[in-house]
Amino acid sequence: MNAALRRADWRFLLPGPVDGARYRHAVLLGGPQGLAELLRDEELADRIDTGPATGADLVVALADASIGPGELAACAAPGGVVYREVDRRRPGSLTTTPARMNRELAASGLHPLWSHWVIPEFSQARRYLPLDHADALRWYFGTLHPAGSVPGALAAAVARLLVRGEAKGLAAVVPTFGITAVAGPTRAGDQTDLPVLPAELRVPGNRVVMLTSGQDDGSRVVLLPFTARSLAPEAVVKISRTERFNAHTEREQATLAAIRSGLDADLVGSIPEPRGTTRFGRSLVALESYAPGASMVRSTGRRGEPLERSLEDLRVAADWLARFHQQTRASSVWSADSADRAVARLEAFRARLTISPAEHGLLDRSAEAARALVGASLPTVLAHNDYGPWNIHREGDRITVIDWELGPDEAGRRGPALADLLYFVTEWHLRARRLRGREAELRGFRELFLRPTGPAAAAAAEAVSDYMRRVGVDSRFLPLLLVTTWADRAVDRADRQVTATGSASGENRYADYVRLIAAEADERFWGGAR
């Protein structure tokens, strides 16, 4: 298995070394081949050993490491940090609960600080939840956890335990967790703060929810700090996994400020407030305001809820986007240069991916449409480019839209109107109908755009039509934008796969959407039945 830095996101949950900006000597046990080399490149420590060694001020034992608490303690220097992962699904580990591991670490002379439930598993970690902060757990399951996705008995256990406010009972049933400890009782108070947090958030007793979703190491890590008594995060902290992506983090701060400066009083509150940047090692750390309300991944398609609840999410999200694009639109006429840029994007799809004769025909037809529409109305707008339910927090009829990276300048922040909404309704439709898996997703796409079927598809079509009317989009652009939107995303996915693995042969559902359009679109798709 090749290593990726995302397998070392635990490093953001560690207290810093006692006497310096970085660790002098780290011991890394277990994990994928090459992880130590990546961490050396990131300058985690002056020296990193991959076998037991004494005198280390950081000792990390990942889930596949066979080492006991006593051996861990023997590696650690006084005051050193110890991080231990436990996968209870591994042979012989079923009865190793966080409480038991804490007792064993303490008996070996280590002082446990905190523990995190790692979801869904260590190799694909998405969430690190603090097991000793019941309010943080309640907040996560009430606002961010995807609707209906916790399987069976564990879902029932989580619900029962959190309703009663008991975190200890929950800790007893989690399958994968990590514990952070220090060698001896010598570090206390401010010496156990997380150095990754800005100074104003380093409060003794704070706990952190960490979100690490993303396709690759280019995706950032998000930290949500809770004080001992807070019911919601105090702020949002974002950090690049590696300095190569610091520009993305810095760009978002500038983008937030630029967007907020051009909106009216009603909309400005729906964009997070940027609060500056700091440094953690070589990585840039950005601070922004917390978005209140629950993520739409929590409400759209929630089991036991009627479709009307999901339809309300669609209505609110589409209405916000129309108002936002009304205030940020410019250059409403589709020019010859616009057509040339669209054709260039189609040619990038042709060049990057292996495609069928039907797809070649679709690209040719789309290029013809792009040129034929010169002079028609299609505004350019400030584009989000990831306007999905996971980036929208809703509180009643008010929403906050998060995760604004966009381009490095005004031109890079702009894109064609409607593309954001087409992306949203596709993701919303899958969740509203609870369609999971490649075949179900393709069926959902077909029944949304190619053979409209059912009330969810009808509501999406109405939202798209209303948006085009309000923003001033000529309806003839709809089929062209369906092709270019997914072709652009397919190329981006392929490029990221090449960067991460050297090959674009991995799963690419955006390319699958283009293939489906090529295989099934008829004259009605292009407007021939109008």
N, C-alpha and C positions, 0 to 999 in steps of 0.2 A: 504493500500500500504506500503510495506517495504521500508525503506530509503536506499539510496546508496549515497556514498560521491560524486558521480558525480553530484548529485542534488545541491551540494554546491560549484561547480566550480567557481561561482561568487566571491568567497573569494579571488581568485587570481587577481581580477580587482579592489581591494580596496586599497586606501592609508592606511598606517599603523597608529596605535595610536600615538597621539602627544608625549606621554611621556614614551613609553616603547616598548618592543619587541613584546608584544601581548596585546590584549584588556583586560581591567579589567572587564568590565561588558557589555555583549551583550544581546540584545533583539531579539529573532527570532520568527516571526509571520508567521503562515502558513507553508506549506510544508508537506511532508509525515511523518507519525508517526515514531519516532525513530531518525530523523535527528539531533535533539539537542544532543542526547546521543552520536552520532558519532562525532559531532563537539566538544563535551566535551573531548572525547577520543583523538582527534587531538589537544587539548589545544588551540582552537581558542581564548578562553577568560577564565579568572579566574572564571567567573560566567556567566551562560546563562539562561535567563528567557524565557519562551514561552508564556508569556502574557505581555501586556503593563506595563512598569515600567519606572520610571524617572531616570535621571543621567547616562544613558548608553553611553559609548563611541563608541558603534556600534549598530545600529538599522537596522534590515533586515526585510522587508515585502515582502514575496514571492507572487506569482500571485494570490493565493487563499485567501490571507489575506484581511479582510474587515476593512480597516483603512484609514482615510483621511490624507492629508499632515499635517494639524494642529496637529493631534494626534501623527503623527510621530515625528514632531518637539518637541512636549512636552516630548517625551521619551529621546531625545538626550541631552547629556551634551554639554556645549560650546566646539566647535572644534570636536565634535563627528562625526563619519561617518554614513551616511544613504544610504542604498541600497533599491530601490523600483522596483519591477517587475510589468509590466502591460501586461495583455493578453486581447487585444481588442475584442476577440471573446466571452468573457464572457458577460453575460447580463449587460447592462448599461455602458459598457466600450468602445463601438465602437468609440465614438468621443474623447477619451482620447489619443491624439497624444503625442509624446515626447515634442513638443513645449508647449502644454497645460499643461502637467505635470510639466515641468520646471517652468512655470509661477506660478502654484499653490504651488510648493515647495518654490520658492523664496518669494511668498507672505506670507508664513508661517515662514519665517526667516531662510530658508535653502539656501545654495549656491550650485547649480548644477555644477558638474565638467565635466562629460561626460556621454554619453548614448551608449548602444550597442543593435543592432538588434540580437535577439537570434533565431537561425535557427536549426531545424524546429519548435520546441516548447520547453517549459521549462522542461518537464519531460524527454525528449530525446534530450537535447541540444547537438548540434554538432559544432556550430559555434557562436562566439560572434563577431560581426562586428561593429567597431566604426562609429557611424552615423555622426560625425562631422569631418571626414577625407575623403574627396572625392577621393583622390589618393589611399588610402588604400582600399576603396570600389571597385574602378576600378581595382586595382591589384587583389583582390580576385576573382571578376567575370571574369577576363581575364586569370587567371592562375589556380585556384583551383576548381571553381564551376563545378560540374559534367555536362557533355555535355547533353543538352536537358532536364534537370530535373526541371527547374522552370516552374510551371504551368501557362498557359494561360496569362491572363491580367497582372499579376504581372511581368512575364518575360518581356513583352513589356514595362511596366512602368520602370523597372530597366534599360533596354537597353536605352530608351529615356533619362532618367534622367542622367545616367552616361555618355552618349555621350556628353551631354551639361555641364557635370561637376558639377551638382547640387546635393548636399547631402541633403539639407533641404527638397526638394521636395520628395526625397525617404523616408525620415523619416516620412513624413505624411501618407504613405501607409503601413508601416510595421505593422504586426499584433501582434508581441510579442517583447517587449524590456525591458531593465533594465536601470535605471538611478542611478548614484552614485552622492551623494551630501555630503556636510559637514554642520554642524550647525553653522550658522553665517559666516561672511566673514573673520574670523580670521586666516584661513589656506590658505596660498598661496605659490607659487613658489615651493621650494624643499619639502615643507611639503605635497604636493599632489603627490609626486612621488610614483611609485609602488615599495614597498620593495621587491617584489618577483623577480624583475629584478636585474641582476648584477649591481654594482655601475656605471660602465662605460656607461650603457644604461639608467640611470635615468636622463633624460634630460627634463627640463620643456617644456611642449607642446607636449611631446611624446604621441602617441596613440598606442593601442595594438589590433591586431587581435588574438583571442584565438580559438584554435582548440581543441575540446574535444572528438573526435571520439574514440570509443572503446567499447568493449563488457561489461566491468565491471570496478571495482575500481582499478584493476591492470594495466589498460591502463593509459598512462601518458597524461598530459595536455601540449600543445605546445603554447607558446606565441611568436608572431611575432611583434616586436616593430617597429614603424614608427616614424621618426622625423616629425616635422611640414611640411617639404618640400620634404621628400623622396618619391620616386615613387615605392619603393620595400622595403621589410624588411631589417633592419640593421644587423640582426643576427637571429638565432633560439635559443629559450630558452625552455628547457624541464624540467618539474617538476613532481615528483611522487605525486599522490594524498595523499598517506600515507607512513610513513617511512618503512612499511613492504616491499615496492617495491623500496626502494632506491638502492638496489643492481642492479636492472635492469638499472637504469639511470647511475650508475657508470660503469657498465659493457660496456655500449655502448661507453663511452669515451675511454676505454681501447681497445675495439674492433676496433674503427675507427683508432686509432693510429697504432695498429698491422697490420691492412689490408693495410693502406697507405704505411707502411714501406716495404711491399713486392711487390709493383706494379711498373711497368715502368712509365716513365714520362707522357705517353699518358693517362694511366688509372688512375693515382693517383688523377688527377683533377676531376674525376667523383665520388669521395668519399668525403663527407663533412669533414672539418678540425675540430678536437676537440679543444676547447678553455678553458677547465677547468670547475670546479664546485664551487658552493657556497652553502649556506644554506638559507632556508626560514622556520623558525620554526624548526620542526623536519624533514622536507622533503628536499631531495637533489635536487639542481638545476644545470642543465648542460647547457653549452653554446657551440654552434657549428656554423660554417659558413652557410650562406644562400645558398640554391640550386637555381641557376638561371633557367629561362625558365618556361614553363607551365607544370603542372601535366598532365600526359597522360589521367587522367579521364576527362580532359577538351577537348581533341582532339579525343580520340577513340570513335567512334559511334556518333559523333556530328551530330545533325539534320541538314539536308540540305547539308552535305558534302558527297562526293562520298566515296565508300568503299576504294578506293585507299589511302585516307588519313589515315584510320585505318591500312591498310596494311603496310604503311610506319612506323607507330608506332611499329608494330610487327617486321618488319625487323630490325629496330634500336635496339629494346630491346633484341631480340634474338642474334644479332651480338655482342652486348656488353657482354651478359652473356657468350657466347662462348669464347670471348677473356679473360674475367675475370677468367673463370674456367680453361682455358689453362694455365694461370699464377699461379693458386693456387692449381692445382690438385696434388694428391699424391696417393700412394699405389693402383696402377691401377688394381690389380688382386683381384677378388671376392674370398674371402677365406671361409673356413668352419666356422670361427668365424663370418664373415660377414653374412653368411646364418643363423647362430644361432640367431644373433641379429635381423634379419628380421623376423624370425619365432616368436621370443619373442614379437615383436611389433604386429604381427598378433594375437597372443594369448591375448594380452592386449585388442584388439578390441573385441575378443570373450568374455572376462571376464567382460568388462565394459558395453557393450550394449546388449540389448535384440535382438537376431538375428534369422533369419529364417533358415530352413534346407538348402535352396539354398545358403545362406551366409556361413553356415558351410562348404558346399562343395567348395565354392570359396576360403575360407581360407585354406582348405586342399590342394587344387590344387596349390595355391600360395606357400605354404610351400614346396611342392614337387619341384616346379620350382626353388625356392631359393637354394635348396640343389643340384639340377641337374646342376646349373650354376656355381658351384665352379670351379675356374680356368679360367673363362671367364673375359673379360675386362670391369670393371666398376670403374673408378677412384673415390676416395673421393675428395671432393672440399670444399672450404669455402662456406657454404650455407647461403643464406639470410633468408629463411623461410617465408618471406612475400613479395616476389618479384611480387607485383601486380602493376597495372597502377598507383595507388595512391601513390606509393613510388618511382616513376620514373618521374623526371622532364626533359623535352626535350627542347633543344634550337638548332634548325636545326638538324644536325646529331649527336650532342653531347648530352649526357644525364648525369644526376647526380642521383645517387641511395641513398635514405635516409632510416632512421629508421633501424639501425643495432644494435640489442640487442645481438642475438646469445647466445652462451653458456659462462660459466665462465672461460673456458680455451680453449686451442687449439683444444683439442678433441671435446669439446662441440660445437665448431664453424664449425665442419666438418660434411658433410653428403654426400649421394650418388649423383653423377652427374645426371643431367636430372630432378631431383625432382623440382627444382626451375622453370625450364622451363615449366614443365607440369602444375604447379600451374598458371604460368603467362598466358599460352595460354588458359586455361580454363576461367580465369577472362577476358582476352582480348576478347575472342570469345563472351561471354555474352554481353559485351559492344558494340562490333563492330556490332552485330546484334540487339542491344537494346532489349534484352530478360530480362524481369522483372517478378518476381513472381515465386513461387515454380514450377508450372507446366512448365512454359516457360524455367526455368533454367534446369530442368531435360531433356526437349526436346533438349535444346542446348547441353547438355553433351552427349546425345545419338548421336546427329548428328555430334559431334566433334570426338568422340572416338569409338563408337560402330557401327554406321551406317553413315560413313562420307558423308555429304551432303553439297553442295554449295561451292562457292569460298573461303569463310573465313576458312572453315574447311580444304580445300585443301592447303591454304597458311600456316595454322598452322602445318599441317603434313609435309610440305616441310621444315619449320623452325626446327621442331623436328629432321628430318632426317639430315639436314645440321649440327645441333648442335652435334648429336651423332657422325657423321663423324669427325668433328673437335676436339672434346674432347676425342674421343676414347671410346665410349660406344657401347658395343655389342648390336645389335638391339633386341636380345632375352630378354633383360631386360625391354623393354618397357611395356609389359603387367604386369609384376610383380611390377614395380614401380608405375604404375597406381593404383594398389590395395593398396600397402603399403603407398603411399603418402596420399591417402584419408583416409585410416584406421588410420594413425597417427593423422591426423587433426581431425578426428571424436572423437578419444579418448581425445585429448586435449580440444576440445569443450565440451565434456561431463564432464571432470574434472572441467573445469571452471564453468559450470552450477552448479555442486554440491557445489563448493566453494561459489558461489553467492546465491544459492537458496535452497541448500540441496537436490536437485533432478536433475537427468540427463534427465528429460522427455521433455525438451524444444526442439525447432526446431534445427535440426542438419543436414544441407544440405550435409555435408561431409559424414555422415552416409548414407544419401539418395543416394549419388553417388555409394557407395559400394553396396548398395542394388540393384541399377540399373545394375551394372556390373554383380552381381550374377544372376539376372533375365534374362539378355539378351546376355551375352557373349557366343560365340560359339567357335569352333575350329579356326576360322579365327582370333579371338581376340588373341588366344595363339600362332598364327603363323602357324596353321595347313594348311593354304592355300598357304604357301610360297613354 
